[in-house]
Amino acid sequence: MKTHDGCVYSYYYRDVMSNLEEHNHIAEELELRRRIEDFYLPRQLVNAIVEAGGIHEISKETQIAIGFLDIAHYTFLSQFLSPPENQKVLNGLFSAFNWVLEKHGGYLNKIEGDSIMFHYGGPTDPVVKDLEDDEAEGHIARVLFYSCVELQRICGLFNQINTKFMEKIADESTIHAIHEAYKILGELRKGFISDSFNALFQIRVRIGASLGNVLIGNFGPDGAKQWDIIGMPVIEAKRMESSAPIGGVRITAGFYEILKKNGITTEYFKRIKREAKLMGSVYKDISIDELFKRAMVRMKDKKNVVFETYSIQVNPQLPESICNQSKLLLARGEKEADAIVNFIKYYRGNSFVINEMEELFRQAQIQIRKDSLYRIMFPGEYKTMLLKLDGDVAKLREKIDQKYSLYDLLVFFGKLQDSVKSGEDSDIDSDSEFPGYDRWMAEVRSSVQRSYLKNKSTTHKSYYFYNVIFPLFFANIKVAILEFQNRVKQVEDLEDI
């Protein structure tokens, strides 16, 4: 039989043990929460909040430099990888990208599938807080621009499975993620896979960038707050990315002017020329206008709004790189022929790339029928030229072949494409006084009719261009490559007899 004191001790012991278990449970939960926060919350954001002494509850309007990056045609690449392998490749690639951003003081804002958004400036940027506005603008313009260049180059090193840049990385988790990605890419590039596959399986990204005033702060409901930025520069940067050349960078005209004002365009021009010369690339002769190529980009999904932009070359050996990849693809098959034609589509405005490609075709004795390309674009002019030569097709073919390079014909193609783009939508002056139903509707009918007559011809030309000229032009080049492939196959078959 227990004494009264024994009962008290027993109850006390149970209470102590219960409290201890509850304390341990709370400690474990707190530790788990801490690990979750460390795992998912951006360290850079946490450090900025701690340094500020509190959460930035009030949003702030400030100047930010924004970039978007997207992996082009990742659906094609991902079909060769299992879901876990896809995850490891993306984790490795994004870890390398994040290393570039952190090195320059950038902030990885978000990852969405195979795309990322990043920015410089604002509370998360440790450099700009001590700078005057003009100095801050020059700084974030510089670091964003060179980050875009370096991100493209890191992508190129990934394709080579090059580990040299990893010597500069201190973070072990980043190194591990890149090694894991390299293991998978290395397996794909082993000897049992053809060189043509390696030329096809290339990770390529497009990058867009802008700079301007945005609102930065906390967005979203309680429990799901996001540190983010909103404003036109964000929208513009995304549009630059969506229209950027694969393997290149597109920026807004405003961003370009800031780069130019701060001497960054001239500085980069000298750097690319120097690198190209050391590497023996034809880019040693590139002009600054070709390096920063001005282009008016029309957004079809945005009511044909037009943006003034600049497309920037990044790889100092791009012409040779594209040409070498095309050489590996030449004799392989229709899919490889399509890849070569896609190169020509992507780089048709780049004289250095296209001239290298034409030289490759010449050496391989691939007959690009320039007279046919000319006839597809300008059937009336072709007929007139043929009549002047008394119907001598062979003589006209020789004349066109000598007069025009492939690049010249692609320039004509581009100008023809520009000429068939539809005009602006009609509208009524909404600031004028309402004249009454009948008069207003009469003005509307008149405006719609004028718009229809104005755009009728343009719409027909546009439809004809995109549904007839465009496919025929590039099919002509593809068939010339298939003709070459068939000739190679016939030779190989004879050698097997």
RAVEN-V381254 format. One line per field, one symbol per residue. ss: DSSP state (a for helix, b for strand, c for the rest). burial: + if it has 24 or more other C-alpha atoms within 12 Angstrom, else -. A space follows every 50 residues. Layout:
# RAVEN-V381254
ss: ???
burial: ???
This chain:
# RAVEN-V381254
ss: cccaaaaaaaaaaaaaaaaaaaaaaaaaaaaaaaaaaaaaccaaaaaaaa aacccccccbbbbbbbbbbbbccaaaaaccccaaaaaaaaaaaaaaaaaa aaacccbbbbbbccbbbbbbcccccccaaaccaaaaaaaaaaaaaaaaaa aaaaaaaaaacccaaaaacccaaaaaaaaaaaaaaaaaccccccaaaaaa ccccbbbbbbbbbbbbbbbccccccbbbbbcaaaaaaaaaaaacccccbb bbaaaaaaaaaccaaaaaaaaaaaaaaaaccaaaaccaaaabbbbbbbba aaccbbbbbbbbcccccaaaaaaaaaaaaccccaaaaaaaaaaaaacccc aaaaaaaaaaaaaacccccaaaaaaaacaaaaaaaaaaccccaaaaaaaa aaaccaaaaaaaaaaaaaacccccccccccccccccaaaaaaaaaaaaaa aaaaaaaaaaaaaaaaaaaaaaaaaaaaaaaaaaaaaaaaaaaaaac
burial: -----------------------------------------+-++--+-- -----+-----+++++++++++-+--++-+----++-+++++++++++++ ++++++++++---++++++++++++++++------+++++++++++++++ +++++++++-+----+-------++-++++++-++--++-----++++++ +++++++++++++++++---------+++++-++++++++++++++++++ +++++++++----++--++-+++--+----++++-+-+-++++-+-++-- -----++++++++++++++++++++++++++++--++++++-++++++++ +++++++++++----++++++++++++----+-------------++--+ +--+++++++-+++-++--++++--------------------------- --------------+---++--+++++++++++++------------
